[in-house]
Amino acid sequence: MSKYFIINRIIVALGVCLALLPAAGAQQQQQYFDVPFVPTPYVVIEEMLRLAKVTPQDYVMDLGSGDGRVLITAAKRYGASGMGVDLDGDLVAESQASAADAGVSGRVSFQQQDLFKTDFSRATVITMYLLPGVMMRLQPRLLDLKPGTRLVSHDFRLGDWKPDVTTQIRKNTFLWIVPAKLAGPWKINADLPGEKQAIELEMRQQYQEVDGYGKFGSRHAQIWEARLTGDQLSFVMVDDRDRENEAALYFEGRVNGDVIEGRVRRGTGNAQTVHPWRAVRATAK
């Protein structure tokens, strides 16, 4: 065999390899996923669903659903329905087969699609096991969901948004409850003893953490013990219109867009009275 023949064979082989490089690169790019599949242990899944208080009335969306185990468990043990989303078509097919084997394919579905292009609005519960960068990209969309939507994750948090509840059973599990948007001025009308009282309220908010102050005429009143859980708001103010008979006002109400309605208890024990109250979001000047 001549050396020229050998050299020609080498050149041809190199050409074939170089021709294959773009295709190999494209295939590698196609198989790249933002979040690698790492199965969640079943004991952690059970804690996630327990923490979210899943019921048969819930629609659970699992983001990065992998082999479908979270959603299938939610359907089998809690009677929930829902949808899983994953980029990996093989895992989606595996999930669909597993759901059929478990007898829950009528209540759950799995879609191969980009979770950033997925509509979450139907969800009452969202489960996640995603990397921190993906969680941060999702955070604004999750905050815009309906107040009261439960978000549950393990290992990774939603940036600086503090969880409402954290537990640790083998792994850290986090629960967030999407808060209503409260920041800004409100005008309260409450049927307090003596007269119908108008109160100006200024609320400050950082996720579910709220505080602020009220104004009775020319008097300012601090807000105490403010709590916001989903669309449920409570706080305390002091009614000091009569300094000899001042009393705490315990407000409880439900936030519905630009309106808050509920009841306020004045005082405690035998001196307690209960009154309706309503607040409307004021237009900022």
NORSULWO-V195111 format. One record per backbone hydrogen bond with DSSP energy under -0.5 kcal/mol. NH is the residue of the N-H (numbers start at 1). CO is the residue of the C=O. E is the energy in kcal/mol with one decimal. If there is no record, write none. Layout:
nh->NH co->CO e->E
nh->NH co->CO e->E
This chain:
nh->6 co->2 e->-1.8
nh->7 co->3 e->-2.2
nh->8 co->4 e->-2.3
nh->9 co->5 e->-2.2
nh->10 co->6 e->-2.1
nh->11 co->7 e->-2.2
nh->12 co->8 e->-2.4
nh->13 co->9 e->-2.4
nh->14 co->10 e->-2.5
nh->15 co->11 e->-2.1
nh->16 co->12 e->-2.1
nh->17 co->13 e->-2.2
nh->18 co->14 e->-2.5
nh->19 co->15 e->-2.2
nh->20 co->16 e->-1.5
nh->21 co->17 e->-0.9
nh->22 co->18 e->-0.6
nh->23 co->19 e->-0.5
nh->24 co->20 e->-2.6
nh->25 co->21 e->-2.7
nh->26 co->22 e->-2.6
nh->27 co->23 e->-2.5
nh->28 co->24 e->-2.4
nh->29 co->25 e->-2.4
nh->30 co->26 e->-2.5
nh->31 co->27 e->-1.7
nh->32 co->29 e->-1.2
nh->38 co->36 e->-0.6
nh->44 co->41 e->-0.8
nh->45 co->41 e->-2.0
nh->46 co->42 e->-2.6
nh->47 co->43 e->-1.4
nh->48 co->44 e->-2.5
nh->49 co->45 e->-2.4
nh->50 co->46 e->-2.2
nh->51 co->47 e->-2.8
nh->52 co->48 e->-1.9
nh->53 co->50 e->-1.1
nh->54 co->49 e->-1.8
nh->58 co->55 e->-1.8
nh->60 co->58 e->-0.6
nh->60 co->81 e->-3.0
nh->61 co->125 e->-2.5
nh->62 co->60 e->-0.5
nh->62 co->83 e->-2.0
nh->63 co->61 e->-0.6
nh->63 co->127 e->-2.5
nh->64 co->62 e->-0.6
nh->64 co->85 e->-2.1
nh->65 co->62 e->-0.5
nh->65 co->85 e->-2.0
nh->68 co->65 e->-2.6
nh->72 co->68 e->-2.5
nh->73 co->69 e->-2.0
nh->74 co->70 e->-2.2
nh->75 co->71 e->-2.1
nh->76 co->72 e->-2.7
nh->77 co->73 e->-2.8
nh->78 co->73 e->-0.6
nh->78 co->74 e->-1.1
nh->79 co->75 e->-1.0
nh->80 co->74 e->-1.8
nh->81 co->58 e->-1.9
nh->82 co->107 e->-2.1
nh->83 co->60 e->-1.9
nh->84 co->109 e->-2.6
nh->85 co->62 e->-2.4
nh->86 co->111 e->-2.2
nh->89 co->87 e->-0.8
nh->92 co->88 e->-2.0
nh->93 co->89 e->-2.3
nh->94 co->90 e->-2.2
nh->95 co->91 e->-2.6
nh->96 co->92 e->-2.3
nh->97 co->93 e->-2.0
nh->98 co->94 e->-2.4
nh->99 co->95 e->-2.6
nh->100 co->96 e->-1.8
nh->101 co->97 e->-2.3
nh->102 co->98 e->-2.0
nh->103 co->99 e->-0.5
nh->103 co->100 e->-0.9
nh->104 co->99 e->-2.5
nh->105 co->99 e->-0.8
nh->107 co->104 e->-2.1
nh->108 co->104 e->-1.5
nh->109 co->82 e->-1.4
nh->111 co->84 e->-2.8
nh->113 co->86 e->-1.0
nh->113 co->111 e->-1.0
nh->117 co->114 e->-2.0
nh->118 co->115 e->-1.1
nh->120 co->118 e->-0.6
nh->123 co->120 e->-1.9
nh->124 co->59 e->-2.4
nh->125 co->59 e->-1.6
nh->126 co->150 e->-2.6
nh->127 co->61 e->-2.4
nh->128 co->152 e->-2.0
nh->129 co->63 e->-0.8
nh->134 co->131 e->-0.6
nh->135 co->131 e->-2.3
nh->136 co->132 e->-2.4
nh->137 co->133 e->-1.7
nh->138 co->134 e->-1.7
nh->139 co->135 e->-1.5
nh->140 co->136 e->-0.5
nh->141 co->138 e->-0.7
nh->142 co->138 e->-2.2
nh->143 co->139 e->-2.3
nh->144 co->140 e->-0.9
nh->145 co->142 e->-1.4
nh->148 co->178 e->-2.6
nh->149 co->146 e->-2.1
nh->150 co->124 e->-2.5
nh->151 co->176 e->-3.1
nh->152 co->126 e->-2.7
nh->153 co->174 e->-2.1
nh->154 co->128 e->-0.9
nh->155 co->172 e->-2.2
nh->156 co->154 e->-1.9
nh->158 co->161 e->-0.5
nh->159 co->157 e->-1.0
nh->161 co->158 e->-1.9
nh->162 co->160 e->-0.9
nh->164 co->175 e->-2.5
nh->165 co->175 e->-1.7
nh->167 co->173 e->-2.3
nh->169 co->171 e->-1.8
nh->171 co->169 e->-1.8
nh->173 co->167 e->-2.9
nh->174 co->153 e->-3.2
nh->175 co->165 e->-2.6
nh->176 co->151 e->-2.9
nh->178 co->149 e->-2.8
nh->178 co->176 e->-0.5
nh->180 co->230 e->-2.4
nh->182 co->180 e->-0.7
nh->184 co->203 e->-2.8
nh->186 co->201 e->-3.2
nh->187 co->280 e->-2.3
nh->188 co->199 e->-3.5
nh->189 co->278 e->-2.7
nh->190 co->197 e->-2.3
nh->191 co->276 e->-1.6
nh->192 co->190 e->-1.8
nh->192 co->195 e->-0.6
nh->195 co->192 e->-1.1
nh->197 co->190 e->-3.2
nh->197 co->195 e->-0.6
nh->199 co->188 e->-2.4
nh->200 co->215 e->-2.0
nh->201 co->186 e->-3.1
nh->202 co->213 e->-2.7
nh->203 co->184 e->-2.7
nh->203 co->201 e->-0.5
nh->204 co->211 e->-3.4
nh->206 co->209 e->-2.8
nh->209 co->206 e->-2.2
nh->210 co->208 e->-0.6
nh->211 co->204 e->-1.8
nh->213 co->202 e->-1.7
nh->214 co->221 e->-3.5
nh->215 co->200 e->-1.9
nh->216 co->219 e->-2.4
nh->217 co->215 e->-0.9
nh->219 co->216 e->-2.8
nh->221 co->214 e->-3.0
nh->223 co->212 e->-1.7
nh->224 co->236 e->-3.1
nh->227 co->234 e->-2.8
nh->228 co->208 e->-0.6
nh->229 co->232 e->-2.6
nh->230 co->228 e->-0.5
nh->231 co->229 e->-0.5
nh->232 co->229 e->-2.2
nh->233 co->231 e->-0.6
nh->233 co->253 e->-2.8
nh->234 co->227 e->-2.3
nh->235 co->251 e->-1.7
nh->236 co->224 e->-2.6
nh->237 co->249 e->-1.9
nh->239 co->237 e->-0.6
nh->239 co->247 e->-3.1
nh->240 co->238 e->-1.0
nh->243 co->241 e->-0.6
nh->245 co->242 e->-1.7
nh->246 co->243 e->-0.6
nh->247 co->239 e->-1.5
nh->249 co->237 e->-4.1
nh->250 co->248 e->-0.6
nh->250 co->265 e->-3.2
nh->251 co->235 e->-2.6
nh->251 co->249 e->-0.9
nh->252 co->263 e->-2.1
nh->253 co->233 e->-2.5
nh->254 co->261 e->-2.7
nh->255 co->231 e->-3.2
nh->256 co->254 e->-0.5
nh->256 co->259 e->-3.4
nh->258 co->256 e->-0.6
nh->259 co->256 e->-1.1
nh->260 co->279 e->-2.5
nh->261 co->254 e->-1.7
nh->262 co->277 e->-2.1
nh->263 co->252 e->-1.8
nh->264 co->275 e->-3.2
nh->265 co->250 e->-2.3
nh->266 co->264 e->-0.5
nh->266 co->273 e->-3.1
nh->267 co->248 e->-2.7
nh->267 co->265 e->-0.6
nh->271 co->268 e->-1.4
nh->272 co->269 e->-1.6
nh->273 co->266 e->-1.8
nh->275 co->264 e->-2.4
nh->277 co->262 e->-2.0
nh->278 co->189 e->-2.1
nh->279 co->260 e->-3.0
nh->280 co->187 e->-2.1
nh->281 co->258 e->-2.5
nh->282 co->185 e->-2.3
nh->284 co->282 e->-0.5
